């Protein structure tokens, strides 16, 4: 791995709207894979999104599944989990 999304942002600095669109699209695609497998990450934040730079493009991967949970049909997430600074109010 080349680093986290936070490292990439520090390295690259400001993004164009087009770059941001591609990054977000790719990260959402990663998360959709988890949802198809009925996995709830519960701690998604910039340091848990890793990247590899290949041919001037970035490949994103989601990491740190310590708080992840398999969700079933009757699963209800009533207890807040994750890093406090990134939890929705």
C-alpha positions in Angstrom: 0.0 0.0 0.0 1.2 3.5 -0.8 -0.8 5.0 2.2 -4.1 6.2 3.4 -6.5 8.7 1.8 -5.4 11.2 4.4 -1.7 10.7 3.2 -2.8 11.1 -0.4 -4.7 14.3 0.3 -1.6 15.7 2.1 0.6 14.7 -0.8 -1.6 15.9 -3.6 -3.1 19.0 -2.0 -6.1 20.5 -3.6 -8.2 18.4 -6.0 -10.0 19.4 -9.1 -13.7 18.7 -9.1 -13.1 15.9 -11.7 -10.5 14.2 -9.5 -12.7 14.4 -6.4 -15.6 12.9 -8.4 -13.4 9.9 -9.5 -12.1 9.4 -6.0 -15.5 9.4 -4.4 -17.0 7.2 -7.1 -14.2 4.6 -6.6 -14.6 4.7 -2.8 -18.4 4.3 -3.1 -17.8 1.3 -5.4 -15.5 -0.2 -2.7 -18.3 0.2 -0.1 -20.9 -1.2 -2.4 -18.9 -4.5 -2.4 -19.2 -4.6 1.4 -22.9 -4.0 1.2 -23.4 -6.7 -1.3 -21.7 -9.1 1.1 -23.9 -7.7 4.0 -20.9 -6.2 5.9 -21.3 -2.9 7.8 -17.8 -1.3 8.3 -18.8 1.0 11.2 -15.5 3.0 11.2 -15.1 4.4 7.8 -12.7 7.4 7.8 -9.8 8.7 5.7 -7.1 6.6 7.5 -9.1 3.4 6.8 -9.2 4.1 3.1 -5.9 2.9 1.5 -4.6 3.6 -1.9 -2.1 2.2 -4.4 -0.8 4.5 -7.2 -0.6 2.7 -10.5 0.0 4.4 -13.9 -0.9 7.8 -12.5 -4.2 6.4 -11.2 -5.3 5.5 -7.7 -6.8 2.2 -6.6 -8.6 2.5 -3.3 -9.2 -0.2 -0.7 -11.1 -0.2 2.6 -9.2 -1.5 5.6 -9.5 -2.0 9.4 -12.5 -4.2 9.9 -12.1 -4.3 13.7 -15.6 -2.9 14.3 -17.2 -4.4 11.2 -20.4 -6.5 11.5 -22.2 -8.9 9.3 -25.7 -7.6 8.9 -28.7 -9.9 8.5 -32.3 -9.2 7.6 -33.2 -8.6 11.2 -30.0 -6.8 12.3 -30.5 -3.4 13.8 -27.5 -1.2 14.7 -28.6 0.6 17.8 -25.2 1.1 19.5 -22.9 3.7 18.0 -19.5 2.5 17.0 -16.5 4.1 15.3 -14.2 7.0 15.9 -15.9 9.8 17.7 -14.7 12.6 15.3 -16.3 10.7 12.4 -19.6 9.5 13.9 -22.7 11.2 12.7 -24.6 13.1 15.4 
